Amino acid sequence: MMRLRYLITAVFVLALNAGLMAQDTGTEGAEMIEELEFPKITWDIPELGEEVIVDTLENGIVLFMMEDHRLPVFNISGIVRTGSMYEPEGLEGVASMTGYVMRTGGTETYEPDSLNALLEYLAASIETWIYNEQGGLSLNCLSKDVDRLLPVLADVVMNPEFRQDKIDLEKDKIKENIIRRNDNPSRIASREFDHLVYGDHYYGRILEWETVEAVTRQDMIDFHGKYFVPNNIWLGITGDFDMADIKAKLNEVFAGWQPSEIDFPEDPEVEKEYKPGVYLIDKELSQSVINFGHLGITQYNPDRYAIAVMNYILGGGSFTSRMTSVVRSDMGLAYSVGSRFETDTRDLGQFYAYCQTKTETTYKAIYNMLDQIKKIRESEVTDYELNSAKDSYINRFVFNFTDPAAIVRQLMNLEYDGMPRDFYKNYIANIQAVTKDDVLRVAKEYLHPDKMSYIIVGNTSEIADQLKEFGEVTFIELQEPIVDADM
């Protein structure tokens, strides 16, 4: 691990030099820096079965373990195969609420305030959560407190009480978020773009108070009971511990918790349908908030490396990208402008471009962003652009593995998502292998200027006629959320 720390420091210095070069390209100093030769940095990605040991408890809980005795700390980070993707129709919101109140509601043994006081006294934390495609749990503490806190973690995971007052408190927080969801124009644009692209799929679902209000304590107990079973849980364990010892202790605290067969609902699939057009949301603003794009790829697509490099050059590379150089630096149309091509989603992700600009320059900003998309599909990028993009990805890759907890979490996620075990081992080579031909090929194959969905929030009635060039114009009326009147 000490070697890894030195490596991270070296990479940071190189990345800083690269950033300075990007700002000073073409000068004599930049050319001298570019001609410098640095020793090649090599390191080995920790692997399952070697640095990270995989084992199984008597009841089926899978362990991913990596000892690290440099500091007297102990960490557990768990994954549970669940998520809002499995929510019953009409109970949307039950997953995230279950994940949150598991912890805040305490257990029969530990009242919420008592649990909080214990963790605060020991400078420790226990957390639980459920997101779209996975649930999770964590324990962070000093290694001397492991014996005291492992039973507490097990109690929270196995026996959450779901106290009604904590359920009501969580519902109030969600209600407040729903009430205020139209306050922030950037969030409006992002939310409505997701909904336009994904429809009722959970990637684009808009949570409504009606379904949140309908969730009962029993619904949460049922959701927890279905998915929080030992044969559906993976625990990543890192820090100052002995593997044989911790396995014995975990078998003890989880004794009596029996595996159970889970009838998983069918995974909802994204409908691959493009919805080109210009969708305007009228709101009294001094600027237009712009998001436009279309469906992209899944994380299993072998072109993900070339796509990542291509998008870095197009709009993902901060101040060095083409969109930033043209729309921000040359034209002064926007402070924040760029693009993102998601390459890490289990189902189809998105490509989207974004910016904020004055109402009167909305057309000009979109036109020039779209022009950069067209140009990257028409001719090869330069050697400098290609190498800068690849260097950026390679230089920051090491920061995914800054400590054992991060290492184990990354490897667990590979297993969870069904990715190849050698994904990280081959990542740098796959980025290095990307050519200018690859960038041009994926730009032509995966960027579709004629299939863009445009979401624009602002004084759009003033500019609607100008925007017809980009597609049929449709006004979306921003609906005020419906919640009960006593809030």
Steps between C-alpha positions, in 0.01 A plus 500: 500500500793738564605451138149592395520825699826593325338419169200721570731789591697454179185485292370818664818686406480374142132591478579852626767538235255378238248761613758779475597379155138506391474868600829594333496291186723618219743703713869417521458389862214267412702346218794441735274333757346282231847383394594391853512125551374354825560145621204277424280445803384144545299341777285196551128518565410295809308189396232279648650183640838661554514830690122489551381168645146380427330273753146410610330486839299198609172670404615613155625855558796553264811669641760701308791558739821703486711551811677831558675539836649847452225670702273368780181536297242254370250532215212298361331604177214277389297452184146365491338396173192722512400848390218724391501296179309237700238729653139382460284723282325759712765485773775696326723638773480197728858389419683820594278548806568144614875546461499823696264410786678167555770708666310801636221287649730297721426143611302340780823486701626847410272804508605750229638750752690229687649370176606849395654567841698175496641565155585860586674390820713248307563738208347236274230487234246248379301586187252330267355608166322382187557663160368418153690176441650398832469535872783537744621511857815615674686494828799724569670485839826458688626143493485482882120546481427223248375251760261759640363624168470187284192385697352849460550493123347154480200616703443800272521281188287212630254666737416858405203627697367751243354725767205698370630839616818449295294393199290815533815712528646348184171554315502865606852541358396342170187715490708814549729396213199437277349838587826677414595295195417782258712762679829414330500536118803272457325222689186558295695461177679187621183340637287572195775387264530168685123456492485583130775252413395218735127545549367293791820295536657554841786692337249773412232454762370813672409423859153621598355558844203273430714185498724614785197570717361155418805318640425342838724364773399149396604572139846591625519193723402285200751665265779458753404140576499403134845629406702527821578131534851354547528333161437842339772695684867563429728655761825673414725501806819705529727634769677372809364147549583133459301318231440178691406691813253734328336213314439320829356814657269564205378140508418557865312831468302380197429154647138399460443729201399251235525536121179539306409456135427832331252538217656798324268698272610523139752780452327789320667573167550841345292535186741589222298778346631838392275800560644780287358846538525824693322499835462839665420572864406864556638649820586861580880488489783718375665197339405189308594166655570256218527120499489301179595152392371145460541142620852361518659167592529257790817435698537166322563664160861437386506843333477670839871591500495669161173674590650634822800640314279646228273676750797638693613674184149612411371639828613297798850639538422809704692799362675297229190368321382627165164618633664700778761646267241618248188582701667636814850617411455622141138620505441577866152348486509291816705449814416131533471295182585143412378150433484164670476151352409251772697176474433350843128415507351150504234598248523763227653821629490842337699729285418860581640848454426785735550871556343815642490813290311828468153470349601695190800273432317168547483422129865594444620283789303195388604548138870506587480208744320297235757611245778349711306173520473495121866585449632223723297258282652634179878501547770355719604667822857624531785303654518755781128467579520121498806480722372763744171314541668164553752647743219657702317169541817308580630759748179511701431126483727430797279715724237225489732296721620742767445265794395140570135596555485659154678201345262245651195709413607527135560125472169420670316722255661315209364174636161653573461638148629186330803677355821310415729460801791633294314821407724726711811300423450567129350849529815701432598280205151537353517879527852506354383289206244759383596650164384800300314259274320359804394847614361585158325164472321521835407864443327399177336195657386634836440873450175582318453873430167430331359313802567752774241580765539861616376616840522875552386677817464878499317779318446261216190667353731780382724266301272213395496600133881505481523148640279336237817436301590227751168315489131521565432732792285379790423698814504302824288648775683479830259326735486609860538194723183376666536455875245521777415846617621470859870523409 
